[in-house]
């Protein structure tokens, strides 16, 4: 029983060691940082996930940008 516990712990820890995908933000999605993050990611699925997260972040940023446009004066 004592020999099985370390084996189970070792197998569990191997599964926990997954590559972390960076969080999409203004800093990580900037062109230079984005290219560096893509180069550091080894799995294609993580690259695609990060790319999609950055696209979504940039789309949300564009949706929040707006300019005030005053209404036309009322003419009764």
C-alpha positions as CSV (number, residue, x, y, z in Angstrom):
1,X,0.0,0.0,0.0
2,X,2.8,2.4,0.8
3,X,4.4,1.8,-2.6
4,X,1.2,2.6,-4.5
5,X,0.6,6.0,-2.9
6,X,3.7,7.7,-4.3
7,X,3.0,6.1,-7.7
8,X,-0.6,7.6,-7.7
9,X,0.7,11.0,-6.6
10,X,3.4,11.0,-9.4
11,X,0.8,10.1,-12.0
12,X,-1.6,12.8,-10.8
13,X,1.1,15.4,-10.9
14,X,2.1,14.6,-14.4
15,X,-1.4,15.3,-15.5
16,X,-1.4,18.7,-13.7
17,X,1.6,20.0,-15.7
18,X,-0.2,21.6,-18.5
19,X,0.8,24.6,-20.5
20,X,-1.0,27.7,-19.4
21,X,-2.5,29.9,-22.0
22,X,-1.9,33.6,-21.3
23,X,-4.9,35.7,-20.4
24,X,-6.0,38.1,-23.2
25,X,-5.4,41.7,-22.3
26,X,-4.2,45.0,-23.9
27,X,-0.7,44.1,-22.9
28,X,-0.6,40.4,-24.0
29,X,-2.5,41.1,-27.3
30,X,-0.2,43.9,-28.4
31,X,1.6,42.8,-31.6
32,X,5.0,42.3,-30.1
33,X,3.8,40.5,-27.0
34,X,1.3,38.5,-29.0
35,X,4.0,37.1,-31.3
36,X,6.2,36.3,-28.3
37,X,3.4,34.4,-26.6
38,X,2.5,32.5,-29.8
39,X,6.2,31.4,-30.1
40,X,6.3,30.2,-26.5
41,X,3.1,28.1,-26.8
42,X,4.0,24.6,-27.9
43,X,0.6,23.1,-28.5
44,X,-1.4,24.2,-31.6
45,X,-4.7,24.1,-29.6
46,X,-3.3,26.6,-27.1
47,X,-2.1,28.9,-29.9
48,X,-5.6,28.8,-31.4
49,X,-7.2,29.4,-28.0
50,X,-5.0,32.4,-27.3
51,X,-5.5,33.8,-30.8
52,X,-9.3,33.6,-30.4
53,X,-9.1,35.1,-27.0
54,X,-7.2,38.1,-28.3
55,X,-9.6,38.5,-31.2
56,X,-12.5,38.5,-28.8
57,X,-10.7,41.0,-26.5
58,X,-10.0,43.4,-29.4
59,X,-13.6,43.1,-30.6
60,X,-14.9,44.0,-27.2
61,X,-12.5,46.9,-27.0
62,X,-13.8,48.2,-30.4
63,X,-17.4,47.9,-29.2
64,X,-16.7,50.0,-26.1
65,X,-15.2,52.9,-28.1
66,X,-17.7,55.5,-29.1
67,X,-18.0,59.2,-29.8
68,X,-20.6,61.5,-28.5
69,X,-22.9,62.7,-31.3
70,X,-25.4,65.4,-30.2
71,X,-28.9,65.0,-31.4
72,X,-30.2,67.4,-34.1
73,X,-32.0,70.4,-32.6
74,X,-35.7,70.0,-32.3
75,X,-37.7,72.2,-34.6
76,X,-41.3,72.4,-33.8
